[in-house]
Amino acid sequence: SVIFINQLQGLWPVERYLSLLTGELPRLRDDSDGYGPRGRDFIVHVDFPAEVIHAWQTLKHDAVLIEAMESRSLR
């Protein structure tokens, strides 16, 4: 699981940044839920390296990130 320490005052919590970042990955996908040509057709097709896909699959199962994504209604 992901754990963060030493949060600085005046900054968003790390979970907020992660929620924003992880919310962008599904949008970049070129499928029915994404913004690519096969979805909403707002952007061009984006190819993801295998390492990025693997990392995303790992992150999607992290408890902290699941909570952050659910708070934004993203998956």
Secondary structure as UniProt FT lines:
FT   TURN            9..10
FT   HELIX           14..28
FT   TURN            32..33
FT   TURN            37..40
FT   HELIX           50..59
FT   TURN            60..61
FT   HELIX           63..71
FT   TURN            72..73
//
